[in-house]
Amino acid sequence: MGVGRGTIEGTTTVRLIEPHRPLELEANAGPMGSARVSIMLMPWGKSRTLVVIDEHPLTGPPARLHTAVADVLLGFRNKRMMRNLAKLVHQRYP
């Protein structure tokens, strides 16, 4: 969890994995808290996939400080994460 050098080691546990359902995860960053993360993939046109990520803090400071500003910052992080994922996919499947 984190950005750049400000990262914290943690663990991620799969809470739900079923065909045609969102992947449900719990990300735990120790003293920084935990979050529920839902990832859903949907077809988008003929050859594209839409990735929908829904993330909510469960415990720790992020849960107590969850605001619209925090959601905007999380959105920036997720955009960067999706750009990196897209690059990886395009390199592997040109």
URRARA-V999362 format. One line per field, one symbol per residue. ss: DSSP state (@ for helix, = for strand, . for the rest). psi: psi as a letter, one per 30 degrees, with the letter a starting at -180 (. if undefined). A space follows every 50 residues. Layout:
ss = ???
psi = ???
This chain:
ss = .==..==...======......======.@@@.===========...=== =========.@@@@...@@@@@@@@@@@@@@@@@@@@@@@@@..
psi = kakbfhlkkalkkkfkjkkglkkkljkkhbffallkkkkkkkkjaeglkk kkkjkkkelaeeefgjleeeeeeeeeeeeeeeeeeeeeeeeei.
